[in-house]
Amino acid sequence: MASKVFVDSDVIIDFFTDREPFANPASKIFELNELDKIQIYISAVSLNNVYYIVRKYIGHNDTIKIIEELVEICEIIGTTKKEIVQALKNEFKDYEDSVQYSSALNVKGLEAIITRNTKDYTKAKLPVFTSESYLKAKEDAM
């Protein structure tokens, strides 16, 4: 059974915009998903974030294709009033990351959150990794 991981918007953006030096580790995370070694979960909020940033790099039409691909390859977690209220209580410094975290809490059996901004998740009760540190931990476990 594939490990369940929640991937934050920044990792998705790194992958699709080829942002260095983060693109290669982000690409490997998506490759693990494609190989059914992990199952990527993202929040519905991430789709908005990805669209907003990525369209600046590649335009509207190509960004829509990326959103369509994400919907196909990832599990999308809804963001409701419950997650918004929880995000207000999390005591995170970054509200958007707090919403992401609150959404991730709804995934039963979630192994980890993967983000580039681990410092924004210091209050998280789930393991939080960068793409690089998650890949290293997976490698060490094999």
C-alpha positions as CSV (number, residue, x, y, z in Angstrom):
1,M,0.0,0.0,0.0
2,A,1.3,3.4,-1.0
3,S,2.2,5.9,1.8
4,K,-0.1,8.9,2.0
5,V,1.7,12.3,1.9
6,F,0.3,15.8,1.8
7,V,2.2,18.0,-0.6
8,D,2.1,21.8,0.0
9,S,1.6,24.3,-2.8
10,D,5.3,25.4,-2.9
11,V,6.4,21.8,-3.8
12,I,3.9,21.6,-6.6
13,I,4.9,25.0,-8.0
14,D,8.6,24.0,-7.8
15,F,7.8,20.9,-9.9
16,F,5.7,22.6,-12.6
17,T,7.9,25.7,-12.9
18,D,11.2,23.9,-12.7
19,R,12.4,26.2,-9.9
20,E,16.0,25.5,-9.0
21,P,17.3,24.1,-6.8
22,F,14.0,22.6,-5.7
23,A,12.7,21.2,-9.0
24,N,14.6,17.9,-9.0
25,P,13.5,16.8,-5.5
26,A,9.9,17.9,-6.2
27,S,10.0,15.9,-9.4
28,K,11.1,12.8,-7.5
29,I,8.1,13.2,-5.2
30,F,5.8,13.2,-8.2
31,E,7.7,10.3,-9.7
32,L,7.1,8.2,-6.5
33,N,3.4,9.0,-6.9
34,E,3.4,7.9,-10.5
35,L,5.1,4.6,-9.4
36,D,2.4,4.1,-6.8
37,K,5.0,4.2,-4.0
38,I,3.2,7.2,-2.4
39,Q,-0.2,8.8,-2.9
40,I,-0.1,12.6,-3.0
41,Y,-2.9,14.5,-1.3
42,I,-3.3,18.3,-1.9
43,S,-5.8,20.8,-0.7
44,A,-8.3,22.4,-3.0
45,V,-6.7,25.7,-1.9
46,S,-3.5,24.5,-3.5
47,L,-5.1,24.5,-6.9
48,N,-5.8,28.2,-6.6
49,N,-2.3,28.9,-5.4
50,V,-0.7,26.9,-8.2
51,Y,-2.9,28.6,-10.8
52,Y,-2.1,32.1,-9.5
53,I,1.7,31.6,-9.5
54,V,2.3,29.2,-12.4
55,R,0.2,31.2,-14.9
56,K,2.8,34.0,-14.5
57,Y,5.4,31.6,-15.8
58,I,3.5,29.8,-18.6
59,G,0.2,31.6,-19.2
60,H,-3.4,30.7,-18.6
61,N,-4.0,27.8,-21.0
62,D,-0.9,25.8,-20.1
63,T,-1.6,26.4,-16.4
64,I,-5.2,25.0,-16.8
65,K,-3.6,21.9,-18.3
66,I,-1.4,21.6,-15.2
67,I,-4.5,21.9,-13.0
68,E,-6.2,19.2,-15.0
69,E,-3.2,16.9,-14.5
70,L,-3.1,17.6,-10.8
71,V,-6.7,16.6,-10.5
72,E,-6.0,13.3,-12.3
73,I,-2.8,12.3,-10.3
74,C,-3.5,13.6,-6.8
75,E,-6.2,13.2,-4.3
76,I,-7.9,16.6,-3.6
77,I,-8.9,17.5,-0.1
78,G,-11.8,20.0,0.4
79,T,-11.5,23.0,2.5
80,T,-14.6,23.8,4.5
81,K,-15.6,26.0,7.3
82,K,-14.3,23.4,9.7
83,E,-10.7,23.7,8.3
84,I,-10.9,27.4,8.2
85,V,-12.0,27.6,11.8
86,Q,-9.3,25.1,12.8
87,A,-6.7,27.1,10.8
88,L,-7.5,30.2,12.9
89,K,-6.7,28.2,16.1
90,N,-3.5,26.5,15.0
91,E,-1.2,29.3,16.1
92,F,0.7,29.1,12.8
93,K,2.5,32.3,11.7
94,D,1.5,31.8,8.1
95,Y,-2.3,31.5,7.7
96,E,-2.2,29.8,4.3
97,D,0.0,27.1,5.7
98,S,-2.3,26.8,8.6
99,V,-5.2,26.1,6.2
100,Q,-3.1,23.6,4.4
101,Y,-2.3,21.8,7.7
102,S,-5.9,21.8,8.8
103,S,-6.8,20.2,5.5
104,A,-4.1,17.6,5.8
105,L,-5.4,16.6,9.2
106,N,-8.5,15.1,7.4
107,V,-6.4,12.4,5.6
108,K,-6.6,9.2,7.6
109,G,-3.2,7.4,7.8
110,L,-1.2,10.4,6.5
111,E,2.5,9.7,6.8
112,A,3.9,13.2,6.3
113,I,3.5,16.8,5.1
114,I,6.0,17.8,2.4
115,T,6.7,21.5,2.1
116,R,9.6,23.8,1.3
117,N,8.7,25.9,4.3
118,T,9.1,23.5,7.3
119,K,9.6,26.5,9.6
120,D,6.0,27.5,9.0
121,Y,4.9,24.1,10.3
122,T,6.7,24.1,13.7
123,K,3.3,23.7,15.5
124,A,2.3,20.7,13.4
125,K,1.6,17.4,15.1
126,L,2.4,15.5,11.9
127,P,5.9,14.8,10.6
128,V,6.9,17.6,8.2
129,F,9.6,17.3,5.6
130,T,11.2,19.1,2.7
131,S,11.1,17.2,-0.5
132,E,14.8,16.4,0.0
133,S,14.5,15.3,3.6
134,Y,11.5,13.1,2.8
135,L,13.3,11.4,-0.1
136,K,16.3,10.8,2.2
137,A,14.1,9.3,4.9
138,K,12.4,7.0,2.3
139,E,15.8,6.0,1.0
140,D,17.1,5.2,4.5
141,A,14.0,3.2,5.3
142,M,14.5,0.9,2.2
